[in-house]
Amino acid sequence: MSDDTKTETAQPTEPGTQTAPAAPTAGPSRGATIAASLFKFQSLFGLVLVFLAAVAFSPTKNGELLFLNSQNLFNVVRSISEIGILAVGMTLVILIGGIDLSVGSVLGLASVGAAILLVENDYGVAAAVLVVLAIGLGFGLLQGFAVARFGIQAFIVTLAGMQIARGLARIWSGGQGISITYGDGPEQAPVVFSLLGERTFDGLVPIPALIFIVVAALAIVLLRVSAFSRHVYAIGGNEKAARLSGVPVTRVKVIVFGICGLLAALAGIVHAGQLNFGGPNDGAMYELDAIAAVVIGGTSLMGGRGSVVGTVAGALLVGVLRNILALNNIDSNIQLLIIGCVIVLAAGLQRLRPASMGS
């Protein structure tokens, strides 16, 4: 074998010498690990802190903390059920770097639709629910198509959608609210629809709260185990890179907006069932409450980072905060100021979060 083809052999170490071990790779410091955990679970930590504060400042009656009363706790979940359902859909939209300002108006359209179909058009509950859900789904798909196919900013598309849905609700209802009465006679809704305003499990758990829990659970599973979830996060992280990697960006965006519209319609049905009423102005400003829950939950408004678990915690945090303020008879205007400060604080924490920490 020639010298040109010889491979080098390791040179023996001299007697009495030792090979120095490789330097260990430095891992993250304890402080960095704690900071990462705080940012990752900020909504859960915030919820725990607000809950403990609510217990500490809860008024009492006959020696019992009013806040910890089981009926009151379930009332908290019931109070945020509609916003929570909207916020789940909003989470998906924000994860792809979008926004949906139409969800409150779609809720109003859905509540009007449910009331009219049940009371005036003599629809059965299943048929009315399917039609209203189809309207919400179709509305969301059209918005998603405008955003994804024509490249119009989601803010503009859904701002227009907010006006269109509100106008359709007013045209459909003649500008009047529709009361829902129950029975077998003319202009009466089937009694089964009234279950949306009832409680189950020995009169403890509100039906709307169960619907919210089921919706949130399904969304959590979707974002944890499906290929669709990887596409959602990829688009929010870097849409151009996702497209070059073969992600069907247009299709995913349309589906996400469709899901958001579908959930907005579901929230409208729940709204009508709870109040026994469908009004064209229902759901006004609900989109802001949904966005607030998402932001407090730690989802980045830039997209690509966040979770439904955080959104649920964010919605509960707002619900607990409002409940304890109301129990202490705090002025409603002061309540708005406090909740606004919490939203700003949550958004500020997102700005301080290093991008390397991930979702």
N, C-alpha and C positions, 0 to 999 in steps of 0.2 A: 504494500500500500504506500503511495507517495505521500510526501509531506503535505501536499495540497489537500489531500483527502483525509488527513488525520484529524480527529476531533480532539479538542482540548480536554485534558483531564484535570480534575481538581488538584491543586497543589497541596501537599501535606503540610500540616502545621508543624512548626518547630517544637521540639520537646519542651515541655513545661509551660506551653502557652495554651489558652483556651479560647474558643470561638465565642465572641460576645453575642449574647442573645439579642434577638430582634426587639427593637423598642416597641412596647405595647401601644396599640392605637388608643388615643384618648377618647373616651366616651363622653356623652353629654354630662354636664355638671348637674349636681342635685338641684341647684336653683333653676337651671334651664328646664329640667324635667318637671318641676313643680309649676313653673310658668306655663309650660306647654299644656299641662293638665288643666290649669285654671282657664286658659283660653278655650281649650277643646270642650270643656264642660261648663262654660260660664253660665249658660242658662239654668242648668241644674243646680249649680252652687247658688245662683241668684234666687232661684225658687225656694231653696232650703232656707236662705237667709230671710227672705220675705215671709215665709211660713212661720219661722221662729219669732220674727218681730210681730206677726199677727197674733200669735199665742200670747206673747208678752204684753201686748197692748189691748187684748180683747176685753171688752166689758163683760161683766158677769151678771147672772140672774139666778137667784136661789142657789148661789154657790157654784154654779156651772158656767164655764167659759162659753159664751155664745158662739164664738168662732168655731170651737171644736165640736159643736153640736152636729150630729150626723146629717140632719136635714140641711143645715147651713152649708156643710162641706159639699154635699151633692148639688145644692143650689149654685155653688160656685161653678161646678162643672157644667151645669145646665146653662148658666148665664153666658158661658163662652163657647157653647156647642156650635152655634151658627158661625161665629167668627173663626172658631177652630177648624171647621170644615173648609171655609174659604181659605184659611191660612195654609192648609195642607196643599191645596191646589196652587196657591201663590208660591209656596216653597219650590215646587217643581219649575215654575216659570222663572223664578229668580235664579235658580241653580243653572239655567242655561244663559244667564245674563240678560234676561228680559224683565218685564213688569206687566201687570194686568190691572189697569185702573177701572175695568168694566164690571168687576165681580159684584159690587154692591148693586149696580143697576140690573144686572142679570138676576140677582136674587129677587129684586122687586118685580121684574118681569115674570119670574117663575112663581112667585107668591100670587100674583094676579092671575096667571094662567091656571094654577091649581084651583083657585077659588071659582073662577068662571066655568071651568070645565066640570067641576063637581056640582056647582049650584045651578048654573044656568043652562049647561049643555047636557046635563044628566049622564055624565060619564061615570063609570065605575072607578074605584080607587086605583086599581092596577093600570087601567087604560090612561087615566089622567096623569098618573106618575110617569108612565113611560113616555107620553107625549111631551110633558114638561122637561124631562131629562133629555129627550131628543132635541128639544129646542136649545137647551143650554149647551149640549154637545156640539150641535151644528153651529151655534154662534161662536163657540171657542175655536172650532176647526177653521171657520172662515177667517177669523182674526189671525190664527196661526199661519194660514196660507198667505195672507197679505204680508205678514212679517217675513216669512221664510222665502217665499217665491219672488216677491217684488222688492225685498230689501228695505221696506219702510220700517222706521224705528217703532219698536213695540209701544213706546210711550205715546206716539202719535196715533197709532192704530187703535189702541185700547182707550185712549181719550175720546176718539170718535165713537168707538163702540159703547162707551159709557153713555154718551148722548143718544145714540141710536136705540139702545136697550131701554132707556128711560122713556124715550118718545114712544116706542112700541107699547110699553106698559100703559102709558096714558091713553093711547089710541084704543087699545084693546079693552080697557076698562071704562072708557068715556071720561077719564079723569076722576073717577070716583072709586073709593074703596069698596071692596066686596066682602060683606059679612058672611061667615060660614055657619049655617045652622044645620042641625043633624036630625035625620028622621027618614021616613019612607015616602014622604009626600013630595009634591012638586017644589022645585027650588030648594031642596034640602040635600045635603051631602050624606053619603053613607056613614053610619055611626063609626065604622072601623077607622075612619080617618082621624077621629078624635083621639085615638090612642097616642098620637104624636104629642099630645099635651098631658099624657098620663105618666105614672110611675109604675115600675115593676119591682119584683123582689120585695114583696110585702110593703109596697108603697114607698120604697126608699130611693130606688135608682130611677131618675128621669129617662124616658125613652130617648129624647134628643141626645143625652149624654152617652147612651149606649151606641147610637148611630155615629157620633163623633169618635168614640173609641174604636169602633170597627173600621171606620174610614182611615184613621191614623195608623192602625195596626196593618192594614192592607198596604198602605203607602210605605211604611217602614220595611215590610217584607219586599216590596217592589224595588226599593232602593238598595237593598242588601244582597239580593240573590239573582237579579236579572241582568242580562246583557244590556237591556234598555237603560238601566241605571248608569252603567259605565259610559254609555253614549251621552247621557245627560251631563255627567260631570266633565266629560271630555270637551263637549261643546262649550260649557261654561268656563273651563280652564283656558282653552285656546281653540276657537272655532276653526281657524284656518288649518291648524295642525290636525284637528279632528277630521276635517274634510279630506285632507291629503292622506290620512290614515284609513280612509274607506268608510268612515262613519256617515250614515245617511242623514246628514244634518237637516235637510228640508223636512223629511218625514218625521224625524224626532221632534222638531220644533212644532209642527202641526199637531202631533199627538199630544204634546205637553199642553198646548193651549186648549186643545179639545178636552183634556182631563180637567183643566181648571174651569172651563165653562160648565162641564158636567157637574162638578162639585158645587159650583155656584148655584146651579139649578136645584141640586139636592138641598142646599142650605135654604133656598127659597121655599121648598116644600115643607121643610121642618119649621120654618118661620110661620108659614100659613097655618100649619097644624097646631103650633103652640098658642098662637094668638086667635085662632078661629077667624082669621081676617087676612085678606090680601089687598095691599094698597100699592098704587103705582109709584109712590114715593118711598116705599119701604127699602131698607138697605142703604140709604144715603150715608155716605162717609164710612161705610163698613170696609171699603177697600183699604182705607188708611189704618183701621184697626188690624186688619189682616197683615198688612205690611209691617206694622209695629210688632206683632207677634213673631213674624219671621226674623226681623232684625234683632229683637231681644233674644231670640233663640240661637243667634250666632251665625246665621246664614249670611254670607257676604253678598252685598248688593252688586258686586262685580261679577258674580257667578262662580261656579266651580267648587264651592266650598260651603258645606252646611248639611243639615239633616232634619228629617221630620221629627225625630225625638226632641231636638232642640226647639223646634217650632211649638210642639205640644207643651214643653216646659215654659216657653215664652208666653203662650196663651194663658196657661194656668197662673203664671206669675202675675200677669195683668189682672186676671180674675180675682186672685187672692188679695191683691193690693186694693182693688176697687171695693171688694167686700169688707175688708177691715176698716177702710176709710168711711164707708157707709155706716158700719156698725157703730163707729165713733162719732157719727153725725158731722163729719167734716164737710164743709161747703163744697158743692159740686164743682165750682170754678177752681177751688184749691186742688180738688182731685185731678182735674185736667192738668194743672201745673205740675203736680208731682209725677203723674204718668208721663208727661212730656219730658221731664228731666230724666226719668228712667230710660226712655227711648234714646235720648242723646247720649247718656252714659254708655248704653250698650253699643251704639254706633261708634263712639269714641274708642271703646275697647277693641273693636274690629280694626280700627286704624293703627292701633299700637301693636296688633298681632303680627309677628314676623311671617312673611309668606312661606317660609320653609317649614312652618309647623303643620301645613296641610289642613285637611278638613276634620 
